[in-house]
Amino acid sequence: MVPLVVIRPEPGCSASLAAARAVRLEAHGFPLFEVVAKSWEAPISGYFDAILGGSANAFRLGGKGLSVLRDLPVYAVGVTTAAAAHEAGFSVTATGNGGLQGMLADLDPVHRRLLRLAGDERVPLNLPKGVTMEERVVYASVPRAMPPDLASLLRAPAMIALHSAEAARHLAAQCVTNGIRRSLLRLIALSPRIASAAGEGWGEVATASLPNDKALLALALQMCQDPGPRGRD
């Protein structure tokens, strides 16, 4: 079986590994990022109608600034983000299945002034007419160098799960640094935007049908029995 490599930061890496192993994928975790809190200034209470939460990290790492916002309802991008918001003391008014843009179409009409709690790497959003949004960057993903064990693993055919465009770009750069042949590797991305960020030269680049881990792992299962490309460079 071709191994699946997960490079997202913790605690997401461990969660993805557990889900992959539950469906009998041979999965390996090597976080190539560390998520850290950033200093930020909370807005004046009462200025916004609702919070957009695109990652659980916004609520895990938001710190003291979250305390003045807990009366605002949260639109959470997925169940993990919703759980983190609940744990931080927020009420979740809607939970998506992997994409903030789609949630904007179903906003409650009274929620016209949005506060987006985000990381330094985030997807641009197109707002519906009459809706305004401000952003606060509350966390950042700090890239790590590829460890020797991962470099060794990637010198043979493997699949790599990509959860962000930042991860795609960093992986590509680290392959160059470590002299790894990209033509041996197949990428499984959460979205076309992430797949595009990886650049050219890979053995295969596939995109999950929905931007969530369940769809990504279903795609990995379809691909894992094929030994993959033998390398063309």
N, C-alpha and C positions, 0 to 999 in steps of 0.2 A: 504493500500500500504506500502511495506517495504521501509523505508527511505534510501536515498543515502547520505553518508557523504563524504565531500571533505576536505582533510587535507593539500593540497598543499599550499605553501606560496602565499601571495598577490603579484601582482594583479591577478595572475592566478586563485586563489581561487574564487574571485568574477566573473571572466569570465566563469569558469566552472559552477558555481551556476546559472548564468543567462541562459546559454545554457541548463542546466538540467531543469530548471523551464519552459523554453520555450517549452519543449516537455512534460510538465505536470508531471515531476518527483517530488516527495517530497524530496527536497534537503536541506541539512544543511551544513554550512561552518564553519570549525574550523581549521584555519591554525596552523599546528604543527611545522612550521619553519618560521624564519624571514630571508629574503635575505639581505645580507649586502655587501657593496663594500670592496674589498681588495686592498692593495697597490701593484702596479705592475709597471714594467719598460717596456715601449714601445720599440720595436726593431728599428734599424736604418731604416729610410725610404728607400724604393727601394730594400730591401733584399728579400721580398716576392712577389708572384704573385697574391695571393687571400687570402681571409679570410674565414674560416669555422666558422659559427655561429650556435651553438647548442641550444641556448636559447636567448630569448629576453633580459634577464637580463644582458648578456654580453654588450649590447649596451645601456641599461638603466643605468648601474652602472659602465661602463668602465672609466668614468671620462676624465681627460685631456689627458690621453695617447691615446685616440682614434683620437685626432686631427691630428696626424702625419700619420695616416693610411687611411684617407678618400679617397685617390686616388686608393685604392685597391678594386676590386669587391668582393662582398659577396655571398657565398653559404649559404643560410638560411635554417634551418631545416624545417620550416613551415611558414605559413602566418603571425603568430604573431611575430615571429623573424624577418621576412622580413619587417614588418611594423615598428618595433623598429629600424632596421638598417636604413631604409629610414628616419625616424624621427631624427636619429643621424647624418644624412648627407651623408650616404653611398649609393652607387649604387648596387642594387642586381642583380646578373647575373643569378641566378637560385634559385627556391624555391621548397623544397621537401614536402612530405606529412607525415613526421614524422620519420626521421631516417637519420643520417649523413652517415652511411655506404653505403646505397644505392646511395647516391648522388656522392660518390667517383667514381662510375663506369661511370658517365657521365661528368667527368671533361673536360673542354675545354683543348685541348692539350697544349696550351701555359701556363696553370696554373699548374706548376710542383712543386713550392715551396709554401707550404701552412702555414698559421698562424691560429692556432685554439684558439679562445677566449672562455674560458670555466669557469665553476665553479669548486670548489674543489672536487665535486662528478661528475664523467663523465664516459661515456662508452668508453672502448678502441676501437681503430679503426685499421683495416687492410688496409694498404696503397697499391694502385696499384704500379706495377713495375715502377721505375723511378720517383716516387713522394716522396718528403720529407715533413716533417711537424714538426713545433715547436709549443709548447703550452704556453699560458700565462693564469694563473688563475686570473680572475678579480673580482670574487664574490664568496661568500660562503653562504651556508644555515645553519643557527644556529638553532638547535632544541629547541623546547619549551616543557614544561610539559603539560600533558593533563589537560584541565580545567575540573572542576567538572561537568559542564553541558554536556560535551561530554562523560565523564565517565558514567553519568546517562543514556544517550541515548544508549550507547553501552551495557547496561545490558539487552537489549531486541534485537531480531533479527534486523539486519541492514546490508546494503551493504556499503563498503568503497572503494572509488576510490583511486588507487595508481598510482602516476605519476613518481615515482623514486624508485630505490632500497634503497636509504637512507631513504625514507619515510616508506617503508615496514619494514625495520629493527627497526626504531624508534617506529612505531606503535606497533610492537610485544613486544618491551621492555616496553612500557607504559602500555600495557594490563597486563603484569606481575606485574608492580608496583602498578596498581590500582585494582588488583584482578578481572579482567574482563575475563569471560569465552570466549575463542576464538571460541569454537565450535558453538556459537550462531551467529557468524559473517561470512559474505561472502565477499570476496575480488574480486575486478575487477581491473586488472592490465593492464598497457599499453603494456607490453611485457613479454615473458616467463622469461627473466632475472629478472625482477622486481617481478614477481610472486614467483620465487624461493627464492628470498631474504627474503620473509615474513616468511619462515619456515613452520613448521607443526602445526596441531591442529585446523585449521580453519574449519568452517562448509562447505565451498566451496571456491575454488580459480579458477577464470575464467580469460582468457586473451582476450583482444580485438583483432579483426581481423586485424586491422592496428594500429600503435602506434600514435593515435591522439584522441582528445576528441570526435569527431563525432562518431567514431567507439566504443569508450568506452561507450558513452551514449546510443547507439543503443543496446549494450549488456545489459546495466542496464535496459532498457525498457523491454527486453525479460525476465529478472529475477524478476522484481519488483512486479509482481502480486502473486508470490509464497511467502507465509509467511516465508519460509526459515527454516533452521534447528532449532530443539527444544533444542539442547544441548545434548551432549553425555558424558560429563565428570562430 
